[in-house]
Amino acid sequence: MQRDVNRLKRRKAKRNKIISLFVLCLVVALAMVMMRACSDQFSEPYNKSYQPMDTLRKQGNAP
């Protein structure tokens, strides 16, 4: 009887570990997909006409 209870506890603990690992992997995969989708939206720079300040100073266009 005690052997059956112990075996049941071990099986339950193993099942819980597998389920928690699976859920953790799903969360990580979902986060990676969301980050990838977000980064794909911003493939181009916000300001296409951006030039560094030192380039502007060399050209003499600085205020």
Backbone as a chain_set.jsonl record, in Angstrom:
{"seq": "MQRDVNRLKRRKAKRNKIISLFVLCLVVALAMVMMRACSDQFSEPYNKSYQPMDTLRKQGNAP", "coords": {"N": [[0.831, -1.204, 0.0], [1.854, 1.301, 0.89], [3.946, 1.467, -0.88], [2.6, 1.838, -3.296], [1.473, 4.355, -2.873], [3.787, 5.917, -2.633], [4.862, 5.555, -5.205], [2.861, 6.749, -6.716], [3.085, 9.388, -5.805], [5.668, 10.003, -6.752], [5.273, 9.761, -9.528], [3.391, 11.794, -9.907], [4.888, 14.04, -9.144], [6.879, 13.964, -11.108], [5.322, 14.318, -13.407], [4.33, 16.888, -12.901], [6.727, 18.35, -13.018], [7.407, 18.01, -15.725], [5.228, 19.238, -16.984], [5.486, 21.861, -16.007], [7.972, 22.569, -17.109], [7.327, 22.444, -19.825], [5.415, 24.508, -20.009], [7.033, 26.675, -19.31], [8.808, 26.659, -21.492], [6.989, 27.288, -23.529], [6.281, 29.91, -22.796], [8.738, 31.236, -23.071], [9.18, 30.841, -25.821], [6.992, 32.255, -26.862], [7.615, 34.839, -25.998], [9.951, 35.259, -27.494], [8.929, 35.213, -30.099], [7.247, 37.432, -30.025], [9.12, 39.481, -29.578], [10.577, 39.283, -31.934], [8.62, 39.91, -33.846], [8.094, 42.533, -33.104], [10.576, 43.743, -33.544], [10.756, 43.481, -36.291], [8.978, 45.363, -37.201], [10.295, 47.749, -36.944], [12.343, 48.05, -38.891], [13.428, 50.019, -40.49], [15.167, 53.141, -39.995], [13.983, 55.636, -37.652], [14.224, 58.352, -38.34], [15.028, 59.156, -41.394], [16.609, 61.073, -42.568], [18.652, 61.604, -40.875], [21.729, 62.892, -39.794], [24.995, 62.756, -38.483], [26.241, 65.058, -35.983], [28.899, 65.919, -36.293], [29.32, 65.658, -39.022], [27.597, 67.577, -40.032], [28.808, 69.866, -39.008], [31.245, 69.878, -40.36], [30.431, 70.412, -42.908], [29.569, 72.961, -42.673], [26.996, 73.692, -42.111], [25.962, 74.017, -39.632], [24.117, 75.631, -37.039]], "CA": [[0.0, 0.0, 0.0], [2.732, 2.466, 0.971], [4.69, 1.5, -2.135], [1.718, 2.432, -4.303], [1.36, 5.783, -2.581], [5.068, 6.523, -2.992], [4.97, 5.558, -6.663], [1.912, 7.762, -7.189], [3.686, 10.695, -5.524], [6.778, 10.213, -7.686], [4.703, 10.012, -10.858], [2.763, 13.118, -9.893], [5.963, 15.033, -9.12], [7.51, 13.95, -12.426], [4.367, 14.931, -14.333], [4.312, 18.329, -12.632], [7.971, 18.918, -13.545], [7.322, 18.036, -17.185], [4.243, 20.259, -17.352], [6.037, 23.19, -15.729], [9.013, 22.803, -18.102], [6.634, 22.706, -21.084], [4.83, 25.85, -19.918], [8.152, 27.617, -19.353], [9.264, 26.715, -22.891], [5.976, 28.024, -24.287], [6.387, 31.331, -22.462], [9.967, 31.739, -23.692], [8.955, 30.885, -27.267], [6.06, 33.354, -27.124], [8.369, 36.09, -25.833], [10.854, 35.401, -28.632], [8.125, 35.552, -31.283], [6.787, 38.814, -29.873], [10.268, 40.363, -29.786], [10.909, 39.238, -33.364], [7.593, 40.665, -34.56], [8.274, 43.943, -32.776], [11.778, 44.249, -34.204], [10.5, 43.548, -37.729], [8.225, 46.582, -37.483], [11.202, 48.887, -36.921], [13.519, 47.715, -39.676], [13.994, 51.261, -41.002], [15.366, 54.134, -38.925], [12.873, 56.565, -37.439], [14.485, 59.583, -39.073], [15.897, 58.749, -42.499], [17.512, 62.158, -42.938], [19.567, 61.849, -39.748], [23.168, 62.985, -40.046], [25.707, 63.063, -37.245], [26.563, 66.47, -35.804], [30.22, 66.256, -36.822], [29.172, 65.8, -40.474], [26.978, 68.88, -40.27], [29.784, 70.911, -38.7], [32.264, 69.898, -41.399], [29.844, 71.013, -44.104], [29.319, 74.36, -42.388], [25.551, 73.921, -42.021], [25.556, 74.104, -38.242], [23.597, 76.958, -36.698]], "C": [[0.875, 1.269, 0.0], [3.556, 2.606, -0.309], [3.866, 2.15, -3.238], [1.58, 3.936, -4.113], [2.647, 6.503, -2.975], [5.238, 6.612, -4.508], [4.047, 6.62, -7.259], [2.466, 9.172, -6.971], [4.822, 11.007, -6.49], [6.265, 10.51, -9.091], [4.079, 11.403, -10.942], [3.82, 14.219, -9.912], [6.649, 15.109, -10.48], [6.604, 14.606, -13.458], [4.31, 16.44, -14.14], [5.575, 19.012, -13.147], [7.912, 19.039, -15.056], [6.358, 19.12, -17.646], [4.807, 21.655, -17.125], [7.15, 23.539, -16.723], [8.394, 23.141, -19.458], [6.035, 24.109, -21.097], [5.915, 26.915, -19.978], [8.675, 27.767, -20.786], [8.272, 27.472, -23.755], [6.074, 29.525, -24.035], [7.621, 31.943, -23.119], [9.79, 31.85, -25.206], [8.023, 32.036, -27.641], [6.772, 34.7, -27.0], [9.308, 36.317, -27.011], [10.095, 35.795, -29.89], [7.657, 36.995, -31.204], [7.933, 39.792, -30.094], [10.644, 40.412, -31.261], [9.902, 40.057, -34.172], [7.748, 42.162, -34.315], [9.494, 44.507, -33.492], [11.595, 44.332, -35.72], [9.745, 44.813, -38.111], [9.161, 47.782, -37.611], [12.482, 48.584, -37.697], [14.191, 48.968, -40.238], [14.185, 52.251, -39.861], [14.178, 55.088, -38.842], [13.031, 57.811, -38.308], [15.488, 59.262, -40.176], [16.909, 59.833, -42.864], [18.497, 62.5, -41.821], [21.006, 61.892, -40.241], [23.85, 63.343, -38.743], [26.101, 64.539, -37.193], [27.927, 66.828, -36.384], [30.184, 66.392, -38.343], [28.571, 67.15, -40.809], [27.98, 70.009, -40.028], [30.843, 71.022, -39.796], [31.742, 70.584, -42.668], [29.567, 72.517, -43.908], [27.832, 74.704, -42.291], [25.071, 74.049, -40.583], [25.08, 75.505, -37.923], [24.55, 77.834, -35.96]], "O": [[0.656, 2.185, -0.792], [3.83, 3.716, -0.765], [4.394, 2.933, -4.028], [1.571, 4.695, -5.082], [2.603, 7.573, -3.58], [5.704, 7.626, -5.028], [4.423, 7.31, -8.206], [2.337, 10.04, -7.834], [4.935, 12.127, -6.989], [6.768, 11.41, -9.763], [4.233, 12.099, -11.945], [3.666, 15.217, -10.616], [6.966, 16.2, -10.954], [7.077, 15.373, -14.297], [4.248, 17.189, -15.115], [5.508, 20.13, -13.657], [8.32, 20.057, -15.614], [6.647, 19.842, -18.6], [4.624, 22.54, -17.962], [7.258, 24.692, -17.138], [8.882, 24.027, -20.161], [6.14, 24.818, -22.098], [5.737, 27.947, -20.625], [8.952, 28.88, -21.234], [8.681, 28.229, -24.636], [5.959, 30.32, -24.968], [7.555, 33.046, -23.662], [10.203, 32.841, -25.807], [8.253, 32.716, -28.64], [6.55, 35.598, -27.813], [9.449, 37.446, -27.479], [10.569, 36.626, -30.665], [7.669, 37.707, -32.208], [7.742, 40.827, -30.732], [10.992, 41.474, -31.778], [10.282, 40.805, -35.073], [7.552, 42.965, -35.227], [9.451, 45.63, -33.994], [12.221, 45.172, -36.366], [9.867, 45.283, -39.242], [8.842, 48.736, -38.32], [13.582, 48.836, -37.205], [15.406, 48.973, -40.441], [13.454, 52.211, -38.871], [13.469, 55.315, -39.822], [12.073, 58.263, -38.935], [16.679, 59.112, -39.903], [17.966, 59.525, -43.417], [19.103, 63.572, -41.831], [21.44, 61.033, -41.009], [23.331, 64.153, -37.975], [26.271, 65.184, -38.227], [28.1, 67.926, -36.914], [30.954, 67.175, -38.9], [28.992, 67.799, -41.767], [27.994, 70.996, -40.763], [31.288, 72.121, -40.124], [32.489, 71.237, -43.396], [29.357, 73.245, -44.879], [27.455, 75.873, -42.379], [23.869, 74.177, -40.35], [25.593, 76.473, -38.484], [24.212, 78.97, -35.626]]}, "num_chains": 1, "name": "protein.A"}
